[in-house]
């Protein structure tokens, strides 16, 4: 029978990469900035060097060209990849 390895919380946090994925009506810059601040706090808790923010834009009359993007932000010295979908 498979026995999962017991890892300490500290060991698990060493492998942590915070990701948030809000579903929004509009991917405004103010929203992205607020989510980056929240993500930065999560990354601090697990000592991550980087984090990812995935934004699901559900505006019905917005083209895919506007919804799909990728960019790298730096927030308080931490790299945050922002993905628009």
Backbone as CSV, one residue per row, in Angstrom:
resi,resn,N_x,N_y,N_z,CA_x,CA_y,CA_z,C_x,C_y,C_z
1,UNK,0.839,-1.183,0.000,0.000,0.000,0.000,0.884,1.247,0.000
2,UNK,0.450,2.259,-0.706,1.202,3.507,-0.815,1.113,4.287,0.486
3,UNK,2.248,4.671,1.013,2.314,5.482,2.220,2.881,6.841,1.848
4,UNK,2.086,7.901,1.930,2.622,9.223,1.591,3.705,9.632,2.576
5,UNK,4.707,10.326,2.062,5.778,10.803,2.929,5.258,11.931,3.789
6,UNK,5.638,11.908,5.024,5.277,12.982,5.928,6.372,14.039,5.861
7,UNK,6.019,15.209,5.383,6.975,16.304,5.343,6.547,17.353,6.343
8,UNK,7.505,18.011,6.913,7.179,19.081,7.848,6.566,20.252,7.089
9,UNK,5.836,21.066,7.808,5.248,22.263,7.197,6.346,23.139,6.624
10,UNK,7.452,23.249,7.336,8.568,24.062,6.854,9.087,23.539,5.512
11,UNK,9.222,22.239,5.386,9.706,21.648,4.135,8.717,21.900,3.003
12,UNK,7.427,21.811,3.285,6.420,22.067,2.250,6.448,23.519,1.806
13,UNK,6.636,24.442,2.744,6.660,25.857,2.399,7.860,26.212,1.537
14,UNK,8.933,25.435,1.606,10.098,25.699,0.770,9.788,25.483,-0.704
15,UNK,8.775,24.687,-1.021,8.404,24.398,-2.404,7.207,25.216,-2.869
16,UNK,6.725,26.096,-2.038,5.513,26.865,-2.304,5.758,27.940,-3.358
17,UNK,4.852,28.072,-4.297,4.825,29.166,-5.256,3.392,29.689,-5.274
18,UNK,3.142,30.823,-4.631,1.776,31.333,-4.557,1.214,31.657,-5.934
19,UNK,-0.042,31.300,-6.114,-0.780,31.607,-7.339,-2.171,32.044,-6.930
20,UNK,-2.633,33.168,-7.439,-4.028,33.542,-7.251,-4.659,33.634,-8.631
21,UNK,-5.953,33.374,-8.703,-6.644,33.358,-9.989,-8.035,33.962,-9.850
22,UNK,-8.131,35.289,-9.828,-9.443,35.904,-9.726,-10.197,35.840,-11.055
23,UNK,-11.502,35.698,-10.959,-12.375,35.787,-12.127,-13.039,37.152,-12.032
24,UNK,-12.796,37.992,-13.014,-13.223,39.386,-12.921,-14.034,39.801,-14.139
25,UNK,-14.738,40.895,-13.966,-15.465,41.470,-15.090,-14.570,42.381,-15.923
26,UNK,-13.493,42.871,-15.324,-12.550,43.712,-16.054,-11.183,43.619,-15.379
27,UNK,-10.157,43.407,-16.152,-8.802,43.281,-15.619,-8.167,44.667,-15.516
28,UNK,-8.675,45.473,-14.589,-8.170,46.835,-14.453,-6.813,46.830,-13.755
29,UNK,-6.057,47.878,-13.980,-4.737,47.992,-13.350,-4.868,48.099,-11.834
30,UNK,-5.924,48.757,-11.342,-6.125,48.871,-9.892,-6.360,47.499,-9.267
31,UNK,-7.142,46.656,-9.942,-7.393,45.301,-9.448,-6.092,44.503,-9.414
32,UNK,-5.320,44.584,-10.469,-4.064,43.839,-10.545,-3.122,44.297,-9.441
33,UNK,-3.045,45.586,-9.169,-2.185,46.096,-8.111,-2.626,45.578,-6.741
34,UNK,-3.942,45.568,-6.476,-4.442,45.037,-5.192,-4.120,43.561,-5.049
35,UNK,-4.298,42.790,-6.127,-4.017,41.353,-6.064,-2.523,41.092,-5.909
36,UNK,-1.692,41.937,-6.515,-0.242,41.786,-6.354,0.149,41.988,-4.894
37,UNK,-0.468,42.955,-4.217,-0.173,43.193,-2.803,-0.552,41.964,-1.969
38,UNK,-1.704,41.379,-2.241,-2.143,40.176,-1.529,-1.203,39.008,-1.824
39,UNK,-0.845,38.858,-3.067,0.049,37.780,-3.479,1.434,37.933,-2.850
40,UNK,1.890,39.168,-2.718,3.172,39.434,-2.071,3.156,38.962,-0.618
41,UNK,2.047,39.172,0.076,1.918,38.702,1.461,1.958,37.176,1.521
42,UNK,1.264,36.517,0.589,1.293,35.051,0.553,2.706,34.540,0.283
43,UNK,3.396,35.187,-0.629,4.757,34.771,-0.965,5.691,34.946,0.228
44,UNK,5.478,35.988,1.023,6.275,36.179,2.233,6.111,35.012,3.194
45,UNK,4.893,34.512,3.316,4.623,33.423,4.252,5.375,32.148,3.900
46,UNK,5.622,31.928,2.613,6.328,30.701,2.231,7.703,30.993,1.630
47,UNK,8.192,32.198,1.846,9.547,32.579,1.419,9.796,32.303,-0.064
48,UNK,8.797,32.593,-0.893,8.931,32.381,-2.338,9.610,33.586,-2.987
49,UNK,10.444,33.314,-3.955,11.111,34.384,-4.692,10.222,34.980,-5.764
50,UNK,9.241,34.197,-6.209,8.359,34.661,-7.268,6.945,34.163,-6.993
51,UNK,5.999,34.703,-7.764,4.595,34.316,-7.612,3.895,34.557,-8.952
52,UNK,2.688,34.038,-9.069,1.929,34.173,-10.310,0.513,34.660,-10.021
53,UNK,0.045,35.561,-10.860,-1.318,36.076,-10.788,-1.981,35.780,-12.121
54,UNK,-3.026,34.956,-12.104,-3.771,34.609,-13.312,-5.105,35.320,-13.235
55,UNK,-5.406,36.160,-14.228,-6.635,36.949,-14.234,-7.545,36.430,-15.343
56,UNK,-8.714,35.936,-14.956,-9.711,35.464,-15.919,-10.677,36.603,-16.195
57,UNK,-10.590,37.179,-17.364,-11.419,38.321,-17.761,-12.676,37.794,-18.451
58,UNK,-13.839,38.024,-17.855,-15.087,37.480,-18.393,-15.936,38.512,-19.120
59,UNK,-15.348,39.620,-19.510,-16.124,40.616,-20.253,-16.571,40.011,-21.572
60,UNK,-17.871,40.042,-21.863,-18.386,39.343,-23.048,-17.995,39.976,-24.385
61,UNK,-17.793,41.264,-24.426,-17.531,41.920,-25.718,-16.081,42.375,-25.851
62,UNK,-15.195,41.675,-25.186,-13.773,41.989,-25.257,-13.077,40.930,-26.099
63,UNK,-12.236,41.380,-26.998,-11.548,40.435,-27.887,-10.525,39.614,-27.107
64,UNK,-10.193,38.450,-27.657,-9.175,37.601,-27.046,-7.825,38.299,-27.046
65,UNK,-7.577,39.144,-28.033,-6.313,39.878,-28.099,-6.135,40.774,-26.873
66,UNK,-7.246,41.304,-26.344,-7.176,42.141,-25.146,-7.108,41.310,-23.868
67,UNK,-7.783,40.164,-23.873,-7.848,39.339,-22.669,-6.569,38.552,-22.409
68,UNK,-5.900,38.128,-23.469,-4.722,37.267,-23.326,-3.462,38.128,-23.274
69,UNK,-2.757,38.031,-22.158,-1.489,38.753,-22.044,-0.621,38.072,-20.993
70,UNK,0.634,38.433,-21.011,1.599,37.958,-20.015,2.582,39.086,-19.785
71,UNK,2.865,39.352,-18.529,3.888,40.354,-18.238,4.503,40.072,-16.870
72,UNK,5.677,40.585,-16.689,6.407,40.414,-15.431,6.373,41.734,-14.691
73,UNK,5.927,41.694,-13.450,5.904,42.866,-12.586,6.890,42.620,-11.452
74,UNK,7.355,43.671,-10.841,8.166,43.558,-9.634,7.432,44.321,-8.548
75,UNK,7.105,43.622,-7.465,6.361,44.219,-6.364,7.168,43.986,-5.094
76,UNK,7.639,45.076,-4.467,8.487,44.993,-3.273,9.682,44.074,-3.503
77,UNK,10.270,44.143,-4.687,11.456,43.356,-4.990,11.199,41.916,-5.395
78,UNK,9.930,41.510,-5.458,9.589,40.120,-5.814,8.988,40.101,-7.221
79,UNK,9.438,39.132,-8.021,8.896,38.975,-9.374,7.512,38.354,-9.293
80,UNK,6.561,38.988,-9.975,5.202,38.445,-10.069,4.837,38.382,-11.544
81,UNK,4.578,37.173,-12.008,4.132,36.992,-13.385,2.616,37.178,-13.422
82,UNK,2.159,38.075,-14.269,0.728,38.343,-14.423,0.297,37.765,-15.753
83,UNK,-0.690,36.864,-15.706,-1.210,36.176,-16.893,-2.668,36.571,-17.079
84,UNK,-3.018,37.094,-18.228,-4.413,37.417,-18.537,-4.996,36.336,-19.423
85,UNK,-6.225,35.942,-19.120,-6.895,34.896,-19.893,-8.343,35.230,-20.090
